[in-house]
Amino acid sequence: MEHSVPCRNNSLETRSALQEAGAEALFDNRTDTLRIDAADLLSSLPRSVAVIDSDMVYIDVSDAFLDMTGRTREELVGSPVFEMFPPGAAEVAPSGNLVRDSFRRVFETAKPDRLDTYYYPIAGAGDGLLERRWWRADNRPILRNGRVVAVLHDVEDVTADVIARRDRDIRDRLIESLSAVGTWEFRPQEGSIVASAALVEMFGLEGQAAEGPAEPFLDRIHPEDLPSVTAAFEAKADAPIGAPVDIDFRVVTPEGSERWLACRSELVRSEPRASVTFVGVSLDITDSKNREATLTETIAERDRLLEQKEVLLGEVNHRIKNSLQIVSSILKLDANQARDDRMQGRLRAAASRVQAVASVHELIYRAGQVDTVEFGEYLGDLCRAMEDSLPLEIALIHNSIPLRVSTDRAISLALLVNELVANSVAHAFRDKKDGTIAVKAAVRDERLELSVSDDGDGKPVTPTHRGLGTRIIAAMVSQLEAELQQSPGARGGHVVHLSMPIGS
């Protein structure tokens, strides 16, 4: 059966060359009506291929080859290969041009010849400027009657891959040089690893190949940490692409010392059923871990000392409270023995002031906290202590609020309340035998509102003299940054109202 070989450019020379190369028309064995032109088949191939004769001249090329090189069919077909793409700037082997030598080997040996990635810049079709290009090529013989009549040049432009790999290598080297970060690719199902020099050094495996079995690396992981490391990767074996595995673990060096590594990685997979690869980085965090351990010990020691300090301060406050109570008791005894009513009153007032301060130290001791005092509890204890020393006909009532104040403010408040209650007792009930004194506290707009009122005879707003009690009140009001107001009570008597910031 005769088969015509129509040529794409209708050139008799190209037709003859194709026939000489053995590129005969193909047809479906199931029918003799379907005829496929060899040039049409070559043109439609999805790969970048060219047919080259023994004189290194293009016989025909695929459309993909034209797209890749930026040339037209009219430019290439019938033109010498190395006139269209001069090899002057190409990477040259000692025996000559890599590509030319590969073609010659195919013609001489009738065997395929593969060229791994090589650098061969080509000039653009328009401006003629050289473009940096990397290629990978398979050159295969086309045989006719056992003789090589042409070479099928199957070439792939791998420039993007080479640049990406180069950029990745540059980044890895920069990362390693700047921060001693180790990079790696771990394939747990295959038991293999690709490790950077920095990672090899971290594991103390100098001399170990950068790519190979992962076992030497796994053997260096601390026995207590190895199960958790293995489990972390196994748990993500069926996870989607991008699943992270972040884990810190110890490495035991050949010298027996321990090194902490922080590893951060993500899962990658070429296809759904392919074995998984974890691409990650490792950072030596030994110094950070050591600092963390030292800090933990320091904090523990600080807490121990603080606890000891709290115990000692509590004991100090307990002893101060006992000492003040002794002083208060002595003053009361002196008051009871005094024959002068005025002296007796002063001694009792002094005893009351000492007891007011003692009540604060008692509360500090009971609470076990030296910096602040619960104001409501303190006010209740203080009022109950003062009530015991009041005449039986006078009642002292109070309300409590949940509020913590500093110890210093609590002492000032204790003295202030003590003096205000003492003033009411001394001045409000001269003409009355019974009555009530009320101590009330509230919080409004971040301020403590404190009032001491009585239902006695009523005290003048402006005192006629400034005794010790009045001077103590003025000093405490100034120290507390309080505002003091005095007014008659709604049903008689007298009211002293103070307003002060809580947090000062």
Secondary structure, DSSP 8 states (H G I E B T S, - for coil): -------TT--HHHHHHHHHTT---EE-TT-SS-EE-HHHHHHH-SS-EEEE-TTSBEEEE-HHHHHHHT--HHHHTTSBHHHHS--TTS-EETTEEHHHHHHHHHHHH-S-EEEEEEE--EE-TTT--EE--EEEEEEEEEEETTEEEEEEEEEEE-HHHHHHHHHHHHHHHHHHHHH-EEEEEEETTTTEEEE-HHHHHHTT-TT--SEEESHHHHHHB-TTTHHHHHHHHHHTTTS-TT-EEEEEEEEE-TTS-EEEEEEEEEEE-SSTTS--EEEEEEEE-HHHHHHHHHHHHHHHHHHHHHHHHHHHHHHHHHHHHHHHHHHHHHHHHHHHH--SHHHHHHHHHHHHHHHHHHHHHHHHHHHT-SSEEEHHHHHHHHHHHHHTTS-TTEEEEE-----EEEHHHHHHHHHHHHHHHHHHHHHTTSS-S-EEEEEEEEEETTEEEEEEEE-SS---SS-SS--HHHHHHHHHHHHTT-EEEEEE-TTSSEEEEEEEES--
